[in-house]
């Protein structure tokens, strides 16, 4: 009798030979599974039957022959020498296949148990006293007894697969003594570590073929590779491709897809308040419109595949479309128009213009728009090139398309890479193409949808604005707004007493009059000014000199009715404002001269510098008029002397004629 897999077992041959049961009894019981055969017999290995599965009458026969079977079976001496090994556990836990993959957990447990058992066998053999008592001085049967002891170990605690044959166990032990832990690892795992390195030319050739941008199949790669190297199968190529998928992905599918699908993504949280972050991008709106053109021969041709570009400024807090503009192509002018719409929309929402703390955009037109971005936001953060996942506006366009555009008869579908089964029916589009709107109609559609999205998020957006810290709000002054988004006049203008009159381009001669209630502005009457204004709101403007070192806020001139009966509310107040400004300006000039010493002015030839000028002298000083003798200076001198004599009464005036 012996223990096998922690069960007390009896050899089937002994049951028959001892007369406990006949051979026919054994065959019938085992075939009907009335007894449990835990190990089948084979050459040199006896079949074992679980003692507890035997019927009672057979157990009684065994007890009569051997006594208590549990007392009969000797203690397994190997148990005392087998103990867990932290070194073995660390080795197999950190063992790498192909330099990347770890061993399966069940395999790690099995290798660790086998190492512990073999270490225990070594300790048992090395201790002579322990060996003698354990083996009962039967040295010739050393490995037979050790094999039996190994089989009696608790297989739950020590889940091993060591050989059950004495000679095989001896060879396994000797290999372990020589090779250590590595000898327990199956050759299949070790062969994986022997793969070729990047320096091998075969490796380079295979990597070049599987990464080909034409995306060759495994069979094609195998055929091309085998033409100049040792033949390989398509399956081998597939295995190689699977191992190096990360390295070849960018070459096969492009850098954009690699960054979108394979590069590491930063997990970010959305802003907690409005105007913390704006992100912007352009989208080819998935709405078609019809356009009629005339060719060189004068024939009219109508096309129905036309689309517009929608530029959107998205507030990342609630994905609120705070600004937008519609054009034919994405350009710096379209982006600037969308930003201008966003800034002006903040005034509609909050009563004044505010700037965002941060703007995120792609690199399209960045050099042209950089100064505008810097004037608009505190932080300007362009997204990485070809990294669409960095911008939340990309999935927003998809949502906007599904929510509003998809339901329209002129919907053109999703992008080119979308599933064809989700695209609109081409026959349907052709059937209703004549009902497509024109360009103005599709612009009206998109404007309506943007306003609907704004209305849907309006209350939540305002609530978050009211809850945000006041110190995180950044007002935008009229001067800052006009410098960033205003329209500049093509010509420069001088200040007149009527103010500055500018002519609007492409307006049929329409003019605008501006003035400034700044006394300092009046002091620069000789400067030629460039006027910056907002075509949508001409109530204010900005006058700047050539290098923009001088900046003055302008107001559109108030038109005062001549007839008092036509006066309206505010006319009188504005008139009084002008009068007050003029009085203040005159007083400022008078105060300037009063503050200096005028009792000793610069004099040339006495006090003549302070003498009043006679009417005759004034004319002669202004005009070069000669007398009948062709003289001018003589007449001018006589007029001067006459003026002096009149003032002092010391000269006989008659003597001058």
C-alpha positions as CSV (number, residue, x, y, z in Angstrom):
1,X,0.0,0.0,0.0
2,X,1.1,3.6,-0.6
3,X,-0.1,7.2,-0.8
4,X,-0.7,8.5,-4.2
5,X,-1.9,12.1,-4.7
6,X,-2.6,12.4,-1.0
7,X,-4.8,9.3,-1.1
8,X,-4.2,5.9,0.5
9,X,-4.0,3.4,-2.3
10,X,-3.6,-0.3,-2.8
11,X,-2.1,-2.0,-5.8
12,X,-4.6,-3.8,-7.9
13,X,-2.3,-6.8,-8.5
14,X,-1.9,-7.3,-4.7
15,X,-5.7,-7.3,-4.3
16,X,-6.0,-10.3,-6.6
17,X,-2.8,-12.1,-5.5
18,X,-3.7,-11.8,-1.8
19,X,-7.2,-13.2,-2.4
20,X,-9.0,-10.1,-1.3
21,X,-11.0,-10.2,-4.5
22,X,-10.9,-12.2,-7.7
23,X,-9.8,-10.9,-11.1
24,X,-13.4,-10.9,-12.3
25,X,-14.5,-8.9,-9.2
26,X,-11.8,-6.3,-10.0
27,X,-12.8,-6.0,-13.7
28,X,-16.5,-5.7,-12.9
29,X,-16.0,-3.2,-10.1
30,X,-13.6,-1.0,-12.1
31,X,-15.8,-1.1,-15.3
32,X,-18.9,-0.1,-13.4
33,X,-16.8,2.6,-11.5
34,X,-17.8,1.1,-8.2
35,X,-14.1,1.5,-7.2
36,X,-11.9,4.4,-8.1
37,X,-8.7,3.5,-10.0
38,X,-6.5,6.5,-9.4
39,X,-3.6,5.3,-11.6
40,X,-3.8,3.0,-14.6
41,X,-1.3,0.2,-14.8
42,X,1.3,0.0,-17.6
43,X,4.7,-1.6,-18.1
44,X,6.7,-1.4,-14.9
45,X,3.9,0.6,-13.2
46,X,1.2,-1.0,-11.0
47,X,-2.4,0.1,-11.1
48,X,-3.5,1.8,-7.9
49,X,-7.0,1.7,-6.3
50,X,-8.3,4.3,-3.8
51,X,-8.6,2.4,-0.5
52,X,-11.6,4.5,0.6
53,X,-13.6,3.6,-2.6
54,X,-13.5,-0.2,-1.9
55,X,-16.7,-1.8,-0.6
56,X,-16.8,-2.7,3.1
57,X,-16.2,-6.4,2.7
58,X,-13.0,-5.9,0.8
59,X,-11.7,-3.3,3.5
60,X,-12.4,-5.9,6.2
61,X,-10.3,-8.5,4.3
62,X,-7.4,-6.0,4.1
63,X,-7.6,-5.2,7.8
64,X,-7.5,-9.0,8.6
65,X,-4.4,-9.4,6.5
66,X,-2.4,-6.2,7.3
67,X,-4.1,-4.6,10.3
68,X,-4.9,-0.9,10.2
69,X,-3.7,0.1,6.6
70,X,-2.9,3.7,7.7
71,X,-0.6,2.3,10.4
72,X,0.9,-0.1,7.9
73,X,2.0,2.6,5.5
74,X,5.2,4.1,6.6
75,X,5.7,7.8,7.0
76,X,7.0,9.7,3.9
77,X,10.4,10.8,5.0
78,X,10.7,13.2,2.0
79,X,8.0,15.6,3.4
80,X,10.4,16.8,6.1
81,X,12.9,17.9,3.5
82,X,10.6,19.7,1.1
83,X,10.0,23.4,1.8
84,X,9.1,26.6,-0.2
85,X,12.0,28.3,-2.0
86,X,11.8,32.1,-2.3
87,X,14.7,32.1,-4.7
88,X,12.9,29.6,-7.0
89,X,9.7,31.6,-6.8
90,X,11.5,34.9,-7.8
91,X,13.3,33.2,-10.6
92,X,10.2,31.8,-12.3
93,X,8.1,34.9,-11.5
94,X,10.6,37.1,-13.4
95,X,11.3,34.6,-16.2
96,X,10.6,36.2,-19.6
97,X,9.8,34.5,-22.9
98,X,11.0,36.5,-25.9
99,X,12.2,39.1,-23.4
100,X,8.5,40.2,-23.0
101,X,6.1,37.5,-21.9
102,X,6.0,35.9,-18.5
103,X,5.3,32.3,-17.9
104,X,1.7,31.2,-17.2
105,X,0.8,31.2,-13.5
106,X,0.0,27.5,-13.4
107,X,3.4,26.8,-15.0
108,X,5.1,29.0,-12.5
109,X,3.5,27.1,-9.6
110,X,4.5,23.7,-11.1
111,X,8.1,24.7,-11.7
112,X,8.4,26.1,-8.2
113,X,7.0,22.9,-6.7
114,X,9.4,20.7,-8.7
115,X,12.4,22.8,-7.7
116,X,11.4,22.5,-4.0
117,X,11.0,18.7,-4.3
118,X,14.3,18.2,-6.1
119,X,16.0,20.4,-3.5
120,X,14.4,18.2,-0.8
121,X,15.7,15.1,-2.5
122,X,19.1,16.6,-2.6
123,X,19.0,17.4,1.1
124,X,17.7,13.9,2.0
125,X,20.4,12.1,0.0
126,X,23.2,14.3,1.5
127,X,22.3,13.5,5.0
128,X,23.4,10.0,5.6
129,X,21.6,9.6,8.9
130,X,18.4,10.8,7.4
131,X,18.9,8.7,4.3
132,X,19.6,5.5,6.3
133,X,16.5,5.8,8.4
134,X,14.3,6.9,5.6
135,X,15.5,4.2,3.1
136,X,15.8,1.4,5.7
137,X,19.4,0.7,4.6
138,X,18.1,-0.4,1.1
139,X,20.6,1.7,-0.9
140,X,20.2,-0.4,-4.0
141,X,16.5,0.7,-4.2
142,X,17.4,4.4,-3.6
143,X,15.6,5.9,-6.6
144,X,12.7,3.4,-6.4
145,X,12.0,4.6,-2.9
146,X,12.5,8.2,-3.8
147,X,10.0,7.9,-6.7
148,X,7.5,6.4,-4.3
149,X,8.0,9.2,-1.8
150,X,7.5,11.8,-4.5
151,X,4.3,10.1,-5.6
152,X,3.0,10.3,-1.9
153,X,3.5,14.1,-1.7
154,X,0.4,16.2,-1.4
155,X,-0.2,17.2,-5.1
156,X,-2.4,20.1,-4.1
157,X,0.4,21.8,-2.1
158,X,3.2,20.6,-4.5
159,X,1.5,20.4,-7.9
160,X,4.4,18.8,-9.8
161,X,4.8,16.6,-12.9
162,X,8.0,14.9,-12.0
163,X,8.6,11.4,-13.6
164,X,7.0,8.4,-11.9
165,X,9.7,6.2,-13.2
166,X,12.8,5.8,-11.0
167,X,15.4,6.1,-13.8
168,X,13.6,9.1,-15.3
169,X,13.5,10.8,-11.9
170,X,17.2,10.2,-11.5
171,X,18.0,11.8,-14.8
172,X,15.7,14.7,-14.0
173,X,17.5,15.2,-10.7
174,X,21.0,15.1,-12.3
175,X,20.0,17.6,-14.9
176,X,18.6,19.9,-12.2
177,X,21.9,19.7,-10.2
178,X,23.8,20.6,-13.4
179,X,21.5,23.2,-15.0
180,X,19.6,24.7,-12.0
181,X,16.2,26.3,-12.4
182,X,16.6,26.7,-16.1
183,X,16.6,22.9,-16.6
184,X,13.0,22.8,-15.4
185,X,11.7,25.3,-18.1
186,X,10.3,23.5,-21.1
187,X,12.3,23.7,-24.3
188,X,9.5,25.5,-26.1
189,X,9.9,28.5,-23.8
190,X,13.7,28.5,-24.1
191,X,13.6,28.2,-27.9
192,X,11.5,31.4,-28.0
193,X,14.4,33.2,-26.3
194,X,16.7,32.1,-29.2
195,X,14.9,34.3,-31.8
196,X,17.1,36.4,-34.1
197,X,18.2,39.8,-33.1
198,X,17.8,43.1,-34.9
199,X,21.4,42.9,-36.1
200,X,20.7,39.8,-38.2
201,X,20.2,40.5,-41.8
202,X,17.4,37.9,-42.0
203,X,15.6,39.7,-39.3
204,X,16.0,43.0,-41.1
205,X,14.7,41.6,-44.3
206,X,11.6,40.1,-42.7
207,X,10.9,43.3,-40.8
208,X,11.2,45.3,-44.0
209,X,8.7,43.0,-45.8
210,X,6.0,42.8,-43.1
211,X,6.2,46.6,-42.6
212,X,5.8,47.4,-46.3
213,X,3.3,50.3,-46.7
214,X,1.5,48.2,-49.4
215,X,0.4,45.8,-46.6
216,X,1.6,42.5,-48.2
217,X,-0.1,39.3,-47.1
218,X,1.7,36.6,-45.1
219,X,1.8,34.4,-48.2
220,X,3.3,37.2,-50.3
221,X,5.9,38.0,-47.7
222,X,6.9,34.3,-47.3
223,X,7.3,34.0,-51.1
224,X,9.5,37.2,-51.4
225,X,11.5,36.3,-48.3
226,X,12.2,32.7,-49.4
227,X,13.5,33.9,-52.8
228,X,16.7,35.2,-51.2
229,X,16.8,33.5,-47.8
230,X,16.0,30.2,-46.1
231,X,12.4,29.3,-47.0
232,X,9.7,30.1,-44.4
233,X,5.9,29.5,-44.3
234,X,3.1,32.0,-44.2
235,X,2.4,30.9,-40.6
236,X,6.0,31.8,-39.6
237,X,5.5,35.2,-41.2
238,X,2.2,35.6,-39.3
239,X,3.9,34.8,-36.0
240,X,6.7,37.3,-36.8
241,X,4.1,39.9,-37.6
242,X,2.2,39.4,-34.4
243,X,5.4,39.8,-32.3
244,X,6.4,43.0,-34.0
245,X,3.0,44.5,-34.5
246,X,3.8,47.7,-32.6
247,X,7.0,48.4,-34.6
248,X,5.4,47.9,-38.0
249,X,2.0,49.6,-37.3
250,X,3.1,53.1,-38.3
251,X,4.7,52.0,-41.5
252,X,1.6,50.0,-42.5
253,X,-1.1,52.4,-41.5
254,X,0.5,55.8,-41.2
255,X,1.7,58.1,-38.3
256,X,-1.8,59.5,-37.8
257,X,-3.4,56.2,-37.0
258,X,-0.4,55.2,-35.0
259,X,-0.8,58.2,-32.7
260,X,-4.6,57.7,-32.6
261,X,-4.6,54.0,-31.8
262,X,-1.2,52.9,-30.5
263,X,0.4,55.8,-28.7
264,X,-0.2,56.4,-25.0
265,X,-3.2,58.7,-24.2
266,X,-3.2,61.2,-21.4
267,X,-6.3,61.0,-19.3
268,X,-7.7,64.5,-18.7
269,X,-10.6,66.1,-16.9
270,X,-12.9,68.6,-18.4
271,X,-12.7,72.3,-17.3
272,X,-15.0,73.1,-14.4
273,X,-16.0,76.5,-15.6
274,X,-16.6,78.4,-18.9
275,X,-13.8,80.2,-20.7
276,X,-11.1,78.1,-19.1
277,X,-10.4,76.3,-22.4
278,X,-11.5,76.9,-26.0
279,X,-10.7,74.4,-28.7
280,X,-11.3,75.1,-32.4
281,X,-11.3,73.3,-35.7
282,X,-12.9,73.3,-39.1
283,X,-15.4,70.7,-40.5
284,X,-16.7,70.0,-44.0
285,X,-20.3,70.2,-43.1
286,X,-22.2,67.0,-44.1
287,X,-24.9,69.0,-45.8
288,X,-25.1,69.4,-49.6
289,X,-26.2,72.4,-51.6
290,X,-26.8,73.1,-55.2
291,X,-24.8,75.7,-57.2
292,X,-25.3,76.9,-60.8
293,X,-22.4,78.1,-62.8
294,X,-21.9,79.1,-66.4
295,X,-19.2,77.5,-68.5
296,X,-17.2,79.1,-71.3
297,X,-19.8,78.3,-73.9
298,X,-22.5,80.0,-71.8
299,X,-24.2,76.8,-70.7
300,X,-25.5,76.7,-67.2
301,X,-24.5,73.7,-65.2
302,X,-25.9,72.9,-61.7
303,X,-24.0,70.7,-59.3
304,X,-25.4,69.2,-56.1
305,X,-22.2,67.9,-54.3
306,X,-21.1,71.2,-52.8
307,X,-20.4,71.7,-49.1
308,X,-19.3,74.5,-46.9
309,X,-16.7,74.7,-44.2
310,X,-17.9,75.2,-40.6
311,X,-15.4,76.6,-38.2
312,X,-16.4,76.1,-34.6
313,X,-15.0,77.4,-31.3
314,X,-16.0,75.0,-28.6
315,X,-15.9,75.7,-24.9
316,X,-14.6,72.6,-23.3
317,X,-16.6,73.0,-20.0
318,X,-19.9,71.9,-21.4
319,X,-19.0,71.5,-25.1
320,X,-20.8,74.8,-25.8
321,X,-20.3,76.1,-29.3
322,X,-19.4,79.6,-28.2
323,X,-18.3,80.8,-31.7
324,X,-18.6,79.8,-35.3
325,X,-18.1,81.0,-38.9
326,X,-19.1,79.5,-42.2
327,X,-17.0,79.8,-45.4
328,X,-15.9,77.9,-48.5
329,X,-12.5,76.9,-47.3
330,X,-10.7,76.8,-44.0
331,X,-8.5,79.9,-43.8
332,X,-7.0,82.3,-41.3
333,X,-9.8,84.8,-42.1
334,X,-12.5,82.1,-41.3
335,X,-10.8,81.2,-38.0
336,X,-10.6,84.9,-37.1
337,X,-14.2,85.4,-37.9
338,X,-15.2,82.4,-35.7
339,X,-13.1,83.8,-32.8
340,X,-14.7,87.3,-33.3
341,X,-18.1,85.6,-33.1
342,X,-17.1,83.8,-29.9
343,X,-15.8,87.0,-28.2
344,X,-18.9,88.9,-29.2
345,X,-21.1,86.0,-28.0
346,X,-19.6,86.4,-24.6
347,X,-21.0,89.9,-24.5
348,X,-24.4,88.6,-25.5
349,X,-24.2,86.0,-22.6
350,X,-22.5,88.0,-19.9
351,X,-23.1,91.7,-20.8
352,X,-19.4,92.4,-21.6
353,X,-16.6,90.8,-23.7
354,X,-14.4,88.2,-22.0
355,X,-11.3,86.4,-23.1
356,X,-10.7,82.7,-22.6
357,X,-7.8,81.6,-20.3
358,X,-6.6,79.1,-22.9
359,X,-7.0,78.3,-26.6
360,X,-6.2,75.0,-28.2
361,X,-5.9,74.6,-32.0
362,X,-4.2,72.7,-34.7
363,X,-1.2,74.0,-36.7
364,X,-3.2,75.1,-39.8
365,X,-2.5,78.8,-40.4
366,X,-0.8,79.0,-37.0
367,X,1.9,81.4,-38.0
368,X,-0.6,83.9,-39.5
369,X,-2.9,83.7,-36.5
370,X,-0.4,83.4,-33.7
371,X,-0.6,87.1,-32.8
372,X,-4.4,86.9,-32.8
373,X,-4.3,83.9,-30.5
374,X,-1.9,85.7,-28.1
375,X,-4.1,88.7,-28.0
376,X,-7.1,86.6,-27.2
377,X,-6.0,84.1,-24.6
378,X,-3.5,83.9,-21.7
379,X,-2.3,80.5,-22.8
380,X,-2.0,79.3,-26.4
381,X,-1.4,75.5,-26.8
382,X,-1.3,74.1,-30.3
383,X,-2.2,70.4,-30.4
384,X,0.5,67.9,-31.5
385,X,0.7,67.5,-35.3
386,X,-1.6,64.7,-36.6
387,X,-2.9,64.0,-33.1
388,X,-6.7,64.3,-33.5
389,X,-7.4,62.6,-30.2
390,X,-5.9,65.6,-28.4
391,X,-8.9,67.7,-29.3
392,X,-12.3,67.1,-27.9
393,X,-13.9,68.9,-30.9
394,X,-13.3,66.0,-33.2
395,X,-15.9,63.7,-31.6
396,X,-18.1,66.8,-31.1
397,X,-18.5,67.2,-34.8
398,X,-19.7,63.6,-35.0
399,X,-22.3,64.2,-32.3
400,X,-23.4,67.4,-34.0
401,X,-23.7,65.6,-37.3
402,X,-25.9,62.8,-35.7
403,X,-28.1,65.2,-33.7
404,X,-28.9,67.7,-36.4
405,X,-27.5,67.1,-39.9
406,X,-28.4,63.4,-40.2
407,X,-32.1,64.1,-40.3
408,X,-31.9,66.5,-43.3
409,X,-32.7,65.4,-46.9
410,X,-29.5,67.0,-48.1
411,X,-27.3,65.0,-45.6
412,X,-24.2,63.7,-47.4
413,X,-23.3,60.9,-44.9
414,X,-20.2,60.3,-42.8
415,X,-16.6,60.6,-43.9
416,X,-14.9,58.4,-46.5
417,X,-13.6,55.9,-43.9
418,X,-17.0,55.3,-42.4
419,X,-18.9,52.0,-42.7
420,X,-20.6,52.0,-46.2
421,X,-23.7,50.4,-44.7
422,X,-24.3,53.6,-42.6
423,X,-24.0,56.0,-45.6
424,X,-27.1,57.4,-47.3
425,X,-28.7,55.8,-50.3
426,X,-27.2,57.3,-53.4
427,X,-30.4,56.7,-55.4
428,X,-32.3,58.6,-52.7
429,X,-29.8,61.6,-52.9
430,X,-30.2,61.8,-56.7
431,X,-34.0,61.6,-56.4
432,X,-34.2,64.6,-54.1
433,X,-31.2,66.6,-55.3
434,X,-33.4,69.3,-56.9
435,X,-34.8,70.1,-53.5
436,X,-31.3,70.9,-52.0
437,X,-30.9,74.4,-50.8
438,X,-28.5,76.9,-52.3
439,X,-25.5,78.2,-50.4
440,X,-27.4,80.7,-48.4
441,X,-29.9,78.0,-47.5
442,X,-27.3,75.6,-46.2
443,X,-25.7,78.5,-44.2
444,X,-29.1,79.2,-42.7
445,X,-29.4,75.5,-41.8
446,X,-26.1,75.4,-40.0
447,X,-26.8,78.7,-38.2
448,X,-30.1,77.3,-37.0
449,X,-28.5,74.1,-35.7
450,X,-25.7,76.0,-33.9
451,X,-28.3,78.3,-32.2
452,X,-30.3,75.2,-31.2
453,X,-27.3,73.6,-29.6
454,X,-26.5,76.9,-27.8
455,X,-30.1,77.0,-26.5
456,X,-29.9,73.4,-25.3
457,X,-26.8,74.2,-23.2
458,X,-27.5,77.8,-22.3
459,X,-28.8,77.4,-18.8
460,X,-26.1,75.0,-17.7
461,X,-23.4,77.2,-19.2
462,X,-24.7,80.4,-17.5
463,X,-25.0,78.5,-14.1
464,X,-21.4,77.4,-14.3
465,X,-20.3,81.0,-15.2
466,X,-22.1,82.3,-12.1
467,X,-20.5,79.7,-9.9
468,X,-16.9,80.3,-11.2
469,X,-14.4,82.5,-9.2
470,X,-14.5,86.1,-10.3
471,X,-10.7,86.3,-10.3
472,X,-10.6,83.8,-13.1
473,X,-12.6,86.0,-15.5
474,X,-10.6,88.0,-18.0
475,X,-12.5,91.0,-19.5
476,X,-11.5,92.1,-23.0
477,X,-11.6,95.9,-23.5
478,X,-12.7,97.5,-26.7
479,X,-9.1,98.4,-27.5
480,X,-8.0,94.8,-27.1
481,X,-10.9,93.5,-29.2
482,X,-10.3,96.0,-32.1
483,X,-6.6,95.3,-32.2
484,X,-7.2,91.6,-32.5
485,X,-10.3,91.5,-34.6
486,X,-11.0,94.9,-36.0
487,X,-10.9,95.9,-39.7
488,X,-8.1,98.4,-40.6
489,X,-8.5,101.2,-43.1
490,X,-6.4,101.0,-46.2
491,X,-5.6,104.7,-46.0
492,X,-4.5,107.0,-43.2
493,X,-6.4,110.1,-42.2
494,X,-5.7,113.5,-40.5
495,X,-7.8,114.8,-37.7
496,X,-10.0,117.7,-38.8
497,X,-12.3,119.9,-36.7
498,X,-15.1,117.6,-38.0
499,X,-13.2,114.6,-36.7
500,X,-12.0,111.7,-38.9
501,X,-14.0,110.7,-41.9
502,X,-13.2,107.3,-43.4
503,X,-14.6,105.7,-46.5
504,X,-15.7,102.1,-46.2
505,X,-14.2,99.8,-48.9
506,X,-16.6,98.3,-51.4
507,X,-19.5,100.3,-50.0
508,X,-20.3,102.7,-52.9
509,X,-18.7,105.6,-51.1
510,X,-20.3,105.1,-47.7
511,X,-18.5,107.0,-45.0
512,X,-18.2,106.9,-41.3
513,X,-17.3,109.9,-39.0
514,X,-15.4,109.4,-35.8
515,X,-14.2,111.7,-33.1
516,X,-12.4,111.4,-29.8
517,X,-13.1,113.2,-26.5
518,X,-9.5,113.2,-25.5
519,X,-7.5,116.4,-25.1
520,X,-4.3,114.5,-25.8
521,X,-5.7,113.3,-29.1
522,X,-6.1,116.9,-30.2
523,X,-2.4,117.6,-29.6
524,X,-1.4,115.1,-32.4
525,X,-3.2,116.9,-35.2
526,X,-0.3,116.3,-37.6
527,X,-0.3,112.5,-37.2
528,X,-1.9,110.4,-39.9
529,X,-4.1,107.8,-38.3
530,X,-5.1,104.3,-39.2
531,X,-8.6,103.6,-38.0
532,X,-9.5,100.1,-36.8
533,X,-13.3,99.4,-36.6
534,X,-15.8,96.6,-36.4
535,X,-18.0,96.5,-39.4
536,X,-20.7,94.9,-37.3
537,X,-20.6,97.6,-34.6
538,X,-19.3,101.0,-35.7
539,X,-20.2,102.7,-32.5
540,X,-16.6,102.6,-31.4
541,X,-13.2,102.5,-33.2
542,X,-9.5,102.8,-32.5
543,X,-7.0,105.3,-34.1
544,X,-3.4,104.2,-34.2
545,X,-0.3,105.7,-35.6
546,X,2.1,103.9,-37.9
547,X,4.0,101.9,-35.2
548,X,0.9,101.7,-32.9
549,X,2.6,103.5,-30.1
550,X,-0.3,106.0,-30.0
551,X,-3.8,104.6,-29.5
552,X,-7.0,106.5,-29.0
553,X,-10.5,105.3,-28.6
554,X,-12.9,106.9,-31.1
555,X,-16.6,107.2,-31.1
556,X,-18.9,107.4,-34.1
557,X,-20.0,111.1,-34.3
558,X,-23.5,111.8,-33.1
559,X,-25.6,113.5,-35.8
560,X,-27.3,116.6,-34.3
561,X,-30.5,117.8,-36.1
562,X,-30.4,121.4,-37.1
563,X,-34.1,122.0,-36.4
564,X,-34.9,122.0,-32.7
565,X,-38.3,120.5,-33.4
566,X,-36.5,117.4,-34.7
567,X,-34.5,116.8,-31.6
568,X,-34.9,113.4,-29.9
569,X,-33.9,112.1,-26.5
570,X,-30.1,112.4,-26.0
571,X,-29.5,115.1,-28.6
572,X,-29.3,117.9,-26.0
573,X,-27.0,115.9,-23.7
574,X,-24.6,115.1,-26.5
575,X,-24.5,118.7,-27.6
576,X,-23.7,119.8,-24.1
577,X,-21.0,117.2,-23.9
578,X,-19.3,118.7,-27.0
579,X,-19.6,122.2,-25.6
580,X,-18.1,121.1,-22.3
581,X,-15.2,119.5,-24.1
582,X,-14.5,122.6,-26.2
583,X,-14.5,124.8,-23.1
584,X,-12.2,122.5,-21.3
585,X,-9.9,122.4,-24.3
586,X,-9.8,126.2,-24.5
587,X,-9.2,126.4,-20.8
588,X,-6.4,123.9,-21.1
589,X,-4.6,126.0,-23.7
590,X,-5.2,129.2,-21.6
591,X,-3.8,127.5,-18.5
592,X,-0.7,126.4,-20.5
593,X,0.2,130.0,-21.3
594,X,-0.8,131.3,-17.9
595,X,1.7,128.9,-16.3
596,X,4.7,130.5,-18.2
597,X,6.3,134.0,-17.9
598,X,5.0,136.2,-20.8
599,X,6.4,139.6,-19.4
600,X,9.8,139.2,-21.1
601,X,9.2,137.6,-24.5
602,X,11.9,137.1,-27.1
603,X,12.3,140.5,-28.7
604,X,14.0,141.4,-32.0
605,X,14.9,145.2,-32.2
606,X,13.1,146.2,-29.1
607,X,9.5,145.5,-28.4
608,X,8.4,145.1,-32.0
609,X,7.7,141.4,-31.4
610,X,4.7,142.4,-29.3
611,X,3.4,145.1,-31.6
612,X,0.1,144.6,-33.4
613,X,0.3,144.2,-37.1
614,X,-1.5,146.8,-39.3
615,X,-3.8,145.7,-42.0
616,X,-1.4,146.9,-44.7
617,X,1.5,145.1,-43.1
618,X,-0.5,142.0,-42.7
619,X,-1.3,142.0,-46.5
620,X,2.3,142.8,-47.4
621,X,3.6,140.1,-45.1
622,X,1.3,137.5,-46.6
623,X,1.5,138.5,-50.3
624,X,4.5,139.5,-52.4
625,X,2.9,142.6,-54.1
626,X,5.3,145.1,-55.6
627,X,4.7,148.9,-56.3
628,X,5.0,150.7,-59.6
629,X,8.8,150.7,-59.2
630,X,8.8,147.0,-58.6
631,X,9.6,147.4,-54.9
632,X,8.1,145.3,-52.2
633,X,10.4,145.7,-49.2
634,X,10.2,149.5,-49.2
635,X,6.4,149.4,-48.9
636,X,6.6,146.7,-46.2
637,X,9.0,148.8,-44.1
638,X,6.8,151.9,-44.4
639,X,3.8,149.9,-43.2
640,X,5.8,148.6,-40.3
641,X,7.0,152.1,-39.3
642,X,3.5,153.4,-39.6
643,X,2.2,150.7,-37.2
644,X,5.0,151.5,-34.7
645,X,4.3,155.3,-34.8
646,X,0.6,154.7,-34.3
647,X,1.3,152.6,-31.3
648,X,3.9,154.9,-29.6
649,X,2.7,158.4,-31.0
650,X,6.5,159.3,-31.1
651,X,6.7,159.5,-34.9
652,X,5.1,162.0,-37.3
653,X,3.0,159.7,-39.4
654,X,2.9,162.2,-42.3
655,X,6.6,161.9,-42.7
656,X,6.2,158.3,-43.8
657,X,4.2,159.3,-47.0
